Amino acid sequence: MAEETKPKPRRGRRPRRSLPKELPEIFFCGDPHGEFAHINEAAREYKPKAMVILGDMQPPAPLEVILAEALKHTEIWWIPGNHDTDTDEFYDYLWRSDLASHNLHGRVANVAGLRIAGLGGVFRGQVWMPDGQPNYFCPATFIRRVGAGNIWRGGLPRRHRSTIFPSVYQSLLKQRADILVTHEAAGCHRKGFCAVDRLGEALKVKWIFHGHQHEDRAYGHHQGMCVRAVGYRGIVNLKGEVIVPAQMDPRESAALESALEYAARSYPTEGLPLPGQPLVFDSGESTADHEAALGREVAKHAPGGRWKPAVVPEIFRNPEGCVCVCDDRRAAEEMRRKLAKAEARERAEEKAERDAQKKALVQEKGVAPEGDDDKKAKRRRRRPRKRRRDEDAAKAARTPGAQTQKSGKPGKTEAQAKPKAEGSAPKPEGEKKSRRRSRRRRKPKAPAAPQS
């Protein structure tokens, strides 16, 4: 009796990995730019499961030394930014520190029970700009073509160690993750890249966190993903809630403070923040309405400042002669209509006044003043310029010895012109010398015999 073979169990589809019911406490830190005190303080106070730094750290010492206090309470993960390769010290303090293995760039790691994919650095046109053909596909092709003079420490130049290569991007497209952290902004930002959106869709992520732009923005759901921008030295959690408010960009803060100083000197007003007072953004104040209001306030008191309102205010001079500024579209349209009516009324009054003056002049002298119609009639009675020029030329031709119109030199008479005409008879053809050159090559002369 033949042995009965058991059928192989049918292999079903791999069950989709679901998120945990309770999301872990993970903090995402914006660009520190050399300041890590707020990260240590947040780790000591809240004790999250992990903290991820979104690039541009520029540490003044090795990373494990600066974040020694935070490492006692949580894990530290990071991705590089474009400024982390500015100097050799920044590079060594990151890539040669004890936390070098926690670099998430170009890979997916399990952090506090969630899979986090990292894409650090920035896109550079010398290597590759998304939606275009790459100049170099991977670091190996770049090294082969740049030459030995541009190699740094046996590999890529230091600057391009924070450059995104297509090979790294395409390797991430084949993986899966729950969270994507990038230094470059997503496509919903005005300076972002749609390539980040496509990467998030390929990874099937739920959240995207980015830095680099120094703006604290909650974009909401974008193409099925929750996109969050973490501001300058700010910290948010996985839900997008603000843990540490983001600070204003130092360049914008300096420009704003100088504008306020100028406003305080030139236009003394009340209610403006004092120069030197720290300026920060809260989560609720980082919307476009807040920025527009701040821009209007600064532009109103200091027109030379860098901060400009989102809606450019329109400046009008009302019928009373006062200058007024309208930053509302409806108010500006209403003001334009009023000014147009006032101008039409003024023109009508001026025309009526001129007509009254003409009428009074006719009644007194009986002669109407010369108007535009009379001037046009005079111009029609004038001789055309071309006709006047032709008549002058004909008159000069009839008068022998008269001066020409253009040169002013006396003309020649027929007697003076006749000898020249007789002497300028053409020569017979036989007397002409042929100027053709012989095309024959001359034979080279024989070398002279040496004298004995």
ABEGO torsion letter per residue (X at the ends): XBBBBBBBBBBBBBBBBBBBABBBBBBBBBBAGGBAAAAAAAAAAAGBABBBBAEGAGBABBAAAAAAAAAAABBBBBBBBAAAAABAAAAAAAAABAAAAABABGBBBBBGGBBBBBBBEBBBAAABBBGBBBABABAAAAAAAAEAAABBGGBBBAAAAABBBAAAAAAAAABBBABBBBABBBAABAABBAAAAAAAAAAGBABBBBBGAGBBBBAEBBGGBBBBBBBBGBBBBAAGBBABBBBBBAAAAAAAAAAAAAAAAABBBBGBBBBGBBBBBBAAAABAAAAAAAAAAAAAABAABABBBABBBBBBBBAAGBBBBBABAAAAAAAAAAAAAAAAAAAAAAAAAAAAAAAAAAAAAGBBBBBAAAAAAAAAABBBAAAAAAAAAAAAAABBGBBBAAAGBBBBBAAAAAAAAAAABBBBAAABBBABBBABBBBBBBBBBBBX
